Amino acid sequence: MKKLLALLVIAGSLALQGCMTYSHNTLPQVEQWPLSSSLQTKPTAYIKVQTAYSVNGTPSASNPNIAKLENLIKQGFIDSGRFSKVSTEQEASDVYVTVTLQNQETGNLGLAMLTGATFFLIPGTFDNTFVMDMMFRDGEGKKLGRVQKQEKLTTWMHLFLVFALPFNESADPLLTELTKSNLEEAARKNLI
């Protein structure tokens, strides 16, 4: 009976582990959305999305949902009001944009192991810095310019943060804001 009770306590603590993620809100507010445009005819755009992931400075493999990320970024381009057509399928366009999203994760591996070994009783933390880089080229492939914005997220892992779990947001709103901020900067630099 004691073994069963101990097993239930361990299983319960594993099920109750929680985490809380928050943004550092260093990204400047977008001043005007959708972006204003004095152009009579809006250009078409082709966007290519790629990702990179590193842990403590070492590149690692990751399997992001590229289709979801493409749709999220494409929607930002459409909502900007600057383009007549936005495509993720390679085709002739007025503007070619390569969007690179880098997720730079940093944390203490020893603390992460200690957190896991104590069933999240000792808290652990790690940071994710999302860097979105947009390279703009014209219809002939000539480089027009580049814009880059970043935002940092911190995640705390602790047994008692299970109560914060329902309030954790996905990274989608952050990626939408990164897209908007980059497009605003590109418009300010007359790249689009």
N, C-alpha and C positions, 0 to 999 in steps of 0.2 A: 504494500500500500504506500509506503514512504517513497519507493522508487517511482510509482505512478504519479504521486503528488509532485515530486521533484521534476519529472518529465513534463508535467502540465505547467509548472512554473517556468521552466526553460522555454517551452513552446509558446507560452503566453508572452514572455518577455521578447521573444523573437518577433512575434506578431505585433507587438505594441511599439516597436522602434519607430521613431519619427524623425522628420527633418523639417527645417524651415529655411526658405531661401528669400533673400531680400536684395534689392538693387541699391547701388550707391548713388543713383540719380545724378551722375556727373554729366550726362548728355544734355546739351542746351535745348531749351524748349523750341519747337518749330513755331516760327512767328506767323506764318500764313499757310493755310492748307485748305483747299488745293492751291497749288502755286499759280501766281498770276502769269499771264503770257500775252505778249503784244503781237505774236505771230498769227498771221491769217490762216496759214496752213500748218497743221501740226505734223511733226515728223513721225515716222514709224520707228519702232525700236525692237531689236533682238537682244534678249538677255541670256547670258550663259552663267549658270550658278555652279560654283565649286566650293568645296569645304576643305578645311585643314584642322587637325586636332593635335594638341600636344599636352603632355603631362609633365610638369616641372621642367619645361624647356625641351623635352625629348618628344619628337614626332611619334604619334601612335596611330594605329588604325581605328577608325570609327565607322559606324554604319548609320549615318543620318538619313532621315527620310527626305531625300532630295526632291521628290515630287511635291511634297508638302511645302518645303522651303521655297521651291520655284514658284508655286502658286501664291504664297504669302508675299514674296518680293514682287512678283508680277502684279498683284493687286495694288501694291503701293505705287507702282509705276502708272497703272491705269487711273488710280484715285488722284494722282498728282495733277491731272488735267493737261499735261504737257504733250501727250502723245495721241496720235489718231489710232494707232494699233500697236499692241505690245505682244510679242511672241517669244516663246521659249523653244520653238522649233526653228532650226536654222533655215533662214530665208533672206532674200535681199531686203535690206532695210536702210533707213537714213542714218541711224545711230546703232552702233554695236556696243553693248555694255557687258563687261566681264565682272561679275560680282563674286568676290571671294569672302567667305565667312570663316574666320578663324576662331576656334574655341581654345583658349589657352588656360588650361586648368593647373592650379598650383595648390599644393597642400603638403602637409607633413605625413609621409607614409608610415612612420613609426606611430604617430598619434592615431592614424586611421586603423592600424592593426590593433592598437590598444583599445580603441573604441569598439571594434568588432569583437575582440576577445572578452570584453566585459559586458557584452550584450547591450551596448550603447549606454551603459551606466556612466562611464566617463565620456564627456562630450568630445566631439571632434568637429573640425571645420575645414572647408576648402573654398577656394575662390575660382570663379570662371570669368575670364575676361573675353568678351565677344568683340572682335574687331571686324567691321564690315568695310571692305575695300571695293570701290567701283572704278574701273578703268573704262573711259569713254573713247570710242573711235568713230570716225565719220564713215560714210558709205564706201569710201575707197580703202578703209583700214588704217588711215592715218591717225595717230594718237592725238586726241584733243586734250586730255588731261585726266587727273585722278583725284578722287576724294576718299577720305577715310575717317570713320568715326568709331568710337568704342564705348563700351559700358561694362561695368564690373558687377557680378553677382556673388554674394557670399552665402554659403549653405552651412548651417549648423546641424549636426546629427546628435541626437540625444534621446534617451528612452522616453522622457516625459514630454518631448515635443510632438508626440503622437496627436495631441490636441490641436496643434497648429497645422497638421496635415490637410484638413479640409480648406484651409485658407491659403495654401500655397498656390501660386499662379504658375501657368506654363510660361515658357520663354517667348511665346508668340507675340504678346504685346510689346516686349522689348525689341524683338526683331523688326516689328512694324515701325516702331519709333526710330530705330537705326536706319531703316530704309528711307523714311520721311526726312530725317536729318541729313542724310547723304544727298538726297535729291534736292533739298533746299540749298545745300552748299554748292551742288553742281549748277543749279540755276543762278546762284549768286556769282559763280565764276564763268557764266555764259557757256557752259559745256552742253546744256540742253536748251 
